Amino acid sequence: METQIIKPKEHEVLRSADSLIGSQIDCLDGALGNVGDFLFDDKKWGLRYLVADAGGWFRDRKVLVSPARLSKPKPTAGNQTFPINMTREQLAESPLLDLDAPVSLQFEIEYQRYHKTPAYWYGPSLWGAMPQPESHSPGEVSEHQQRVSEIEASSLRSVSEVVGYLVSATDGEVGKIRDLIIDVQTWKVRYLVLDLGNWILGRQVIVDTDWIESFSYHEKSVVVSLARDQIKEAPAFDPAEPVNRAYETTLYDFYGRARYWS
């Protein structure tokens, strides 16, 4: 008898980053804090870390959790919960950064070495293999702490930071980033939600991150490979409704773009 494979529903896969921030974090042995933010890269558009906010546990520091340790977030009694495959102790002992400190490649290499998570910066694919967590000797812990203390340059930015960035089409400005839509199955940042308020009051649309031509943190701006009139007439996005396959099909057909799921 064949094993039946149950695929997740579309609305359970594509989730608003804004709706997930503030979710309760559920460790393997109980709750510990909330989701404070997410960090992503604008090269492969992968979600690279969940930033945990656990109040008095971390005080003025932030702890990062790789998607290799995340499970799909789920609603409970009207609220979101975010399960992670770590104990409370493991979360509390994760590498810490000052709240205002940048996340450097040196930090990520050390994080990957210590937690045995995928080194996503190698190769063309979004992710590598997903190894299992391993225990560490006191010597490894000491070496790890020394490496973390040597962090320098920045390489990642947060979801909260880019909300409000100016978005331009190939022929002029169109609006601002309102939110991001995350695929919680692959942990790819799939869409930017654009607010066209200065052009069409109350109208929001979404664009695939693969259609972005440039992304500048210095200028706080994004350029997409679409015309202003195309974006203006695009299928409207309702943040109260999940992004489902029917809406995506309409969107890609409107723009005449290849569907990423095909």
ZIURQUI-V911306 format. One record per helix or strand. SS is the DSSP state (hx for helix, st for strand). FROM is the first residue (numbers start at 1). TO is the last residue. Records with the same first field share a line. If there is no record, write none. Layout:
BEGIN
SS: FROM-TO  FROM-TO
END
This chain:
BEGIN
hx: 10-13  17-20  55-57  67-69  88-92  105-115  138-148  159-162  209-211  228-233  245-255
st: 14-16  24-27  30-40  46-53  61-66  70-70  74-76  79-84  96-98  157-158  166-169  172-183  188-195  204-208  212-216  221-224
END
